[in-house]
Amino acid sequence: MTSEAAAMSENIKDRLKASYDAVASTYNEWTIPHSQQRIKYLDKALEYLDLKSDPEKKSPTFLELGCGCGLPITKKLLETHPSAKVIANDLSTTQISIAKENLISGPEDEVAKRLELIPGDMSALTFPNESLDLVVAFYSIIHLPRVEQTALLGRIAQWLKPGGYFVANFSAEEAEAIVMDKWLEDKDWMFWSGWGQAKTLETMKEAGLEVRVASVDKDVVDGVSFLWTVANR
């Protein structure tokens, strides 16, 4: 990445963070009631992962990229897998703070021992190779510039254990940059990008991910079509 491209990427993320910090409550009220698709594809990934049939997977490690306020995905992972460690990341420090309030009742809460909340850019995260059983990314990777999406998919494949799963949605159409100066409120500048269905699936395969599910569905909130994927290492 050139220095100019890096500077542009950093500016995008600074503006996205400021936007999601500013509209966190509005965004949560808007999106949480419409979580059916996220739950549907998470359930598909967990069904494929099939933790119950493998004794070696009794203490799995899950990563969610773009966890928002922790609802509904982070909470579901914690509640349905009581022995799992859940790592949840979001660019917005406001959302991370809300997630902490939503998920942890106090310092003695059992969840606090299993949950790690990490604020910041998902592209800057590092994990040991073959350390994660499941990576979840709903409505999050689409905020990265496309070249960073490609690089992140390669790292996700490395982080996953053999037999581990990745579930995410992407832009169904190719777009280098979609920018809105106003989205939900007056202060929320927004950016999305995507390679489109064919290129995204090709990139996943090149990264070493075997795609099990690839479905283009209209979003239940605003009718935009997304590519929903489930893949394994």
C-alpha positions, 0 to 999 in steps of 0.5 A: 500500500502506498503512503497516499493510500495508507493515509486515505485509509486512515482518514476513512477509519477516523471518520467512520469511528467518529460517525459510529461513536456519534450515532451508536444508540440510533444505529443500535435501535435501528438494526438490532430488531432486524437481526434475523439474517445474521442469526440465520447465517451464524447458526449455519456456521455453528451447525457446520462447526459442530462443536458437540461432536468433537471433544477437542472443541469443548473450549472453543475460541470465537472472534467477532469483527464489528461486534457493535453493542454486543447484541445479538451475536456476541451475546448469543455466542456467550450464552450458547457456548458457556465454555467458549472464549469470545473476542469481540472487536469494534472500531467504535469505542462507544460501541465497545463501552455499550457492549461491556454494559450489555454483556457484563453485569459486574467484575464477578460476572462469569462472562467477564472471564470469557469475554475480551473486548478490543476497540480499534481497527480490525485490520490491525488485529493479530492472532496466532495462526490456527488459534480460532474456531470461528470468525464472525464478521457481519456488516463490518468488513464492507467498511474496509477499502477493498485492498484491505478486505483481501489482506484481512481474508488472508489473515483470517484463513491463517488464524482459523484452526483446520476445520474452523469456520468463517461467516460474513457478509459482503457487498454483492456488487462491485464498488470501489467506494460508496460514500454518504455524507449523511446516513442515519443522522446529520453527523454520520459520514459513511463509507463502504466498498466491495469486490462483488460476488464473483471476486469476493468468492475467488479471493476467499478461495485464494486465501485458503477458505472453502466456501460452503454457503454463498447466497445473495439476499436482500437486507431485511432493513433497507433492501440492499443485496449482500453476499452472505458466506460461510466458509471453512479452513 
